[in-house]
Amino acid sequence: MNDDGYKIKVFSGRASVNFTKKICNHLSLEMGKAYSKIFSEGNIFVKIAENVRGSDVYVIQSNSRNPNNDFMELLFMIDAFKRSSAGSITAVIPYFNYAKGDKKDEPRVSIRARVCADCLESVGVDRILTMDLHSAQIQGFFKKPVDHLYGMYTLCEYIKQKNIDDLVVVSPDVGFAKTAGMYGDIIGVPVAISNKIRVAHDEKAEVTGIIGDVQGKNAIIVDDFTISCGTLIDTARVLKEMGAKSIYACVSHSLLNNTGLDLLDKSPIEELIITDTIEDEIVFNHRKIKLVSVAGLFARAIWNIHNGESLSELFM
């Protein structure tokens, strides 16, 4: 995709190096040179190691397992590009962790996603590119343009290739039902909804039942992210109790740790399909994990943005 007539440069923070390399391969670009270090007291230092004057810069950094360090490093990199006279700066955030803090649903709490949006804009970002935000309304927190990609199209292509008979898409809760319905429309299968109750600020929720017909059907549970695999496994357990046959799961962002992987290993879920927005070779190599890359999707989005073209073709 590269054209030497364009000044496009793609850089990576420490959390997304391999993902950025994949994107650069799609774009036929060398990854930009940057350096970062965490000092013994926790202070983060970044330096851009090449000339970016007048260039359109894309800096790629998921806010994943160490969201505070990841986010601060991203802010410092944007500031460094701004002070190096970059022509434009696009923050590419494949997984925006603090998107979960999108509302004030009880007294005296911070709307963390809004705070992060203010920080990004204050250091000089010109555009945000991200995928599968926890809530689409977060785009409204920014005054700068936000391009919101959807991993479901890439994930659905893989699901359709599996040719699973009598398939039903299952939403893990009522809040995700609309997106689950889009999965169902793309694949061409019906949708059921899990009834989930969460009573505290932790990663535990109780699945009390399934709304829809799952008896004798193969099911695929879809969600935007998983941390402990708890909701997916509880939903799978209830699906089994209600007569479902093979059970699969599919999420855009996986933050599973060893405990979550052990629970997945012992669960009735036959395969968990994830994207590569969050890098973790232990997760990627697990026997029940199927990795589907969205690097090509981000590469096409970057190319279209850089050339002033629409992103609508990526949603077809």
N, C-alpha and C positions, 0 to 999 in steps of 0.2 A: 504493500500500500504506500510505501514511502515515496515521496517526491522531494528531491533535493532543493526544489524551488521554495519549499515551505520551511519556516523555522519552527519546527515542532520538536519538543524535547520531553521525554518521559522519565520521571525519577521515582524512586521508591523509598518509603520509610522502612525501618527494620522489620515491621510486622508483615510486609507483603512482597518480599524480594522475589520469591519464586513466581508468584502470581504476576508481578510486573514483568519478569522475564518472558513469560508466556505472551503477555500483551505485546511486548516489543517484537517478539518473533512474528506475530500476526501482522504487525505494522512494518516489518523489515527495518527496524530501528535498533541502534545500540542503546542500552539503558544508560541514562544520565549518571554522571559520577557525583556522588554526595557522600558525606562522612558524618557519622553520629557516634556519640559516646556517652555513657552514663558514668559519672564520677562516683567515687566511693560514698559520698554523702547523699547520692541520689540525684544530683544536678545533671541535666541533659544538655549536651553541647552538639550543635550541628554546623556543618560547613558545606557549601556547594563548591565542588571541586572542578568546575569548568565555567566558561563564559556563557551566560544566559541573557545577555543584554538584547532586548527586542524580541526574544523568543516567546512562543506560546508554550507555557510550561504546564505539564500535567503531573501532579505529585500523587502517588498512589499509596494509601495507608488505611488498612482496616483498623478499627478500634475494637480489639478482640479480647485476648486473655489478660492483657495488662492495659486496660482502657485508659487509665490516667496517663501512664507513660506514653502510650501510643498517640493519644490526643495531643499532649504537650509537644511531642516531637513533631507532629504534623503542623501545629501552630508555629513552632520555631522555624521549620522549613519554609513555610509560606512567608514568614517575615524575612527570612534570608533571601528568598527569590525577589520579594518586593524591593529590598534594599540593594539588590543586584541589577535592578532596572529591567526585570522580565517584562515582556510586552503584555502578557496576560497570565493569570494563574488559576488553574482549575484544580480543586481538591477532589480527587477520586477516592471515595470512601466506600469500598465494596460492602463492608458491614459497619453500620453506624450504631455502636453499642448503646449509647445514651438515648437513642430514639425511644427506648422503653419508657423514659421519663417524660412523657408527652402531655401531661395534664396535672392540674391541681385538684385531686379527687378527695382530699381531706385537708384539714387546717394545718397551716405552718409547714408546708412542704415546698421544695423547690421544683420548678418545671425545668428539669435538667437539660432536656433537648433544646429548649429556647436559650439557655445560658450558653450552650455549646455553639449554637447558631450565631449568637452575638459575638462570641470570641473569634470565630472564623472570619466574620466580616470585619471585625476591628483590626485584624492583622493584615487585611488587604486581599482576601480571596475574591476572585471575580465570578466564579461559577462553582457549583457543586454537582458532582456526578455520583450517584449511589444506587443501591439495588435493594428492593424489598424492605423498605422501612417498616417498622412495627406499626406505624399508622401514617397513612398518606398525608394527613393534615399537617405533619411536621414540615412539609414544603412551605407552608404558609408562615413558618417562623423566620424564614429568610427573606431579606429584601433583594438579595442577589438571585439570579436564575438557578433553579434546581432541576436537573434531569434525573428522573426516577425510572430506573430500569426494572424489569420483572424477570425473575429467574424461571418462572413457571413455563414459559414457552420452550426453553432449553430442556427443562426437566420433563415436560410432557412429551417431547420428541423421544426421549429415552423410554419413558413409560409405554408409549404406543408401540415402540419397537419390540417390547417384550410380549405383545399379543396375549395378554392375560384375559381369559374368558370370564364372563359373568363378573365383571369388575364394578365396584362401587367406590367412589371417593368419599372419604370420611373427614369432616371437619372436627378438630379437637375441642371446639367450643362454639358457642353461638357467634362470638365476635369475629371468628375467622370464616363464617359460613359464606359470606359474599365471595371471598377469594376462592374458597373451596368450590363454589359454584362455577367460577371461571375455569378451574381445573377440569371440572366435569364437562363443561361445554367444549373445551379444546379436545379432550380425549373422546368425548361422545358417550359418557356413562352417567348414571344417576348419582345423587349425592345424599349422604346421611350426615347427621349432626350429633356429636357427643355432647352430653350435658355435663359441664365441669364446674366445680365450685372451688374457689380459692378464698381462704378466710384470713390469711396473714401475708406479710411481706417476706415470703420465703419461696423456695422452689417446689413446694408441695401443693398439690391440688387433688381433689377427689372427683373421680368420674362416676356419676350415678346412673347413667343409662345412655342409650342410643336412640335418636329419633330417626326413623327410616327403616327400610327393609334391608337386612344384611344376612338373613337366613340362607345358607347354602351358597353364598356369594364370596368371591375373593375381594378383599378390601385393601385400599391404600389410604393411610392416614396422611394428611398434608398439613404443614404448618410453616411459619416463617423462620423459626429458629428452635433449637433445643439446647438446654444446658445440662440437664441430668438424665434426660430420656424418660423421666418419670411419667409425664402426661401421655407420651406415645405408648409406653408399656401398659399403663393402666387402661388406656383406650383399647389397646390390643387384647387385653385380658377380658374386658367386657364384651368385645366383639366375638371372642371365642365362646363366651358363655351364651351369647345370643345366636350361635350357630354359624358364624362365618368360617370359611375354609382357610386358605392361605392369606396371610396378612403381611403387607408391606408398609413402609413409611417413607415420607419424602419431606425434606426441609431445605430451605435455601441456605441457612447458616447453621453450622454445627460447632458448639463450644464444648463438646463432650470431653470429660476427663477419664482417667482410668476406671473410676468407680462407675461412671455412666456406661462405659464400654463393657464392663463386666455385667451390668444389669441387662444391657442389650443382648449380650451373648447368651444369657439364660432365658431371655424373653421369647414369646411366641412370634415376634417379628422376624420374618425370614430375610429381609433385606432393607437397609436404611439407605436411601438415595440422598446424597448431599452435593453441594457445589464446593468449589475451592476458594471461596471468599475468605475463609479463615484457615491459615496454614498450620497443619499438624500431621506429620508423617505417621505418628502412631494411630491417629484416627483414620487416615487415608488407607492404611494397610490392614485395618481390621477385617476379619473374614466376612462380616455381615454388612460392611460399608461398600457402597458403590459410588465412586466419585465421578461427577459430571462437571466438566469445566465450563465456566462462563467467561473465560479470558477472551474468547473470540467475540462474545457479545460486547464486552467493554471496549475491545479494540475497534469494533465497528462504530460504537457510540463516539469514541474519541475522534475517529477519523471524520465522522459526519459533523460533529461539533466544530472541529478545526476548519472544515471546508464550508461551514455555514449551511449544511444540509439538514433536512428533517430527520428526526429519530423515529418517526411513525412506522417506518418499514421494519423496525426491530420488534414491533408489537403485533406483527401479522403472522 
